[in-house]
Amino acid sequence: MESSISYRPRRTMLYVPTHVDRYMEKARTLDADSIIFDFQESVPPQYKEAGRDILRRELSQSTDYNHSELVVRINPIDGEWGKGDLEAIADLKIDAVLIPRVESAAQLLETIDVIDQSRPDKVDIMVNIESPLGVLHAEEICAASDRLVAIVIGTTDLSNELKVNQTKDRLGLLPSLSIVMLAGRAYKKCVIDGPHFDLKSVEACEYSCRQARDLGFDGKAVVHPIQLDYTNDAFTPKQVDIRRAKDIIEAIEKANAEGRNVAVLDDRLIEPSLREWAERVIALYNTVKELGQNELLGSVR
């Protein structure tokens, strides 16, 4: 059974500091759904120009990064480096620009206008929401523009400004994560959880990934390639999910053929809205399969 919808996976969005040659070269070989070439937080001030030069060199030579979506995170446009970042990427073939620390609809629209003045195309827009003010204004940000395709939460900065302890269960962050998730879903935006920074504990990272999945996130930001396999896996539908999705679609279709709008499956009522979930699961699974990945081994290429 094929899904009738298309779905762009963003299970993993890998931040890559642009000023480090070996990181940029390595990024071409990695199974990240999206690569975020970072001009901002991971690049020290003295290396900002080097990061621009290296990115220009790499993307001018080739934009072949396997299946990865190519995103550039710029510095704030009202700061020292933002407009220079836009000049550096003006003619580069990329999929999206990620705007850091967005806190209002007005700020987002102003930045989009500056981006559009710098490029011949209307590139997709993504935003970091990473402050209490950004969380409180998440709805207006998500409603501001159809160009906005994804929100990437900056959980470290948000935790610091909320003054919450960074516990394994992220209890202090949950209200903010839920607010952003609600806003994103209300306006049909992709919502990405922030990265997990404990590189040595696979168990803790897997827990964080699965928590994010269960909270409804489409994927997770990643700060090191070592995290890619199990983060991809956490957001990849399993065979049991596919069987369930197909059973739901079949049950709804059978019920409709019999003049009923609600189906019964395994003694549970199945409402029509569940079909959307089922089709999304199948679409994501099929897309991942086309990439040569599976639920157990990650990449099988």
BELZIUR-V101302 format. One record per helix or strand of 2 or more residues. SS is the DSSP state (~ for helix, > for strand). FROM is the first residue (numbers start at 1). TO is the last residue. If there is no record, write none. Layout:
BEGIN
ss: {SS;SS}
from: {FROM;FROM}
to: {TO;TO}
END
This chain:
BEGIN
ss: {>;~;>;~;>;~;>;~;>;~;~;>;~;~;>;~;>;~;~;>;>;~;>;>}
from: {12;21;34;45;69;82;96;105;124;132;138;148;155;171;190;202;219;225;239;263;268;274;293;298}
to: {17;29;38;61;73;89;99;118;129;136;143;153;162;186;193;215;222;234;257;265;270;290;294;299}
END
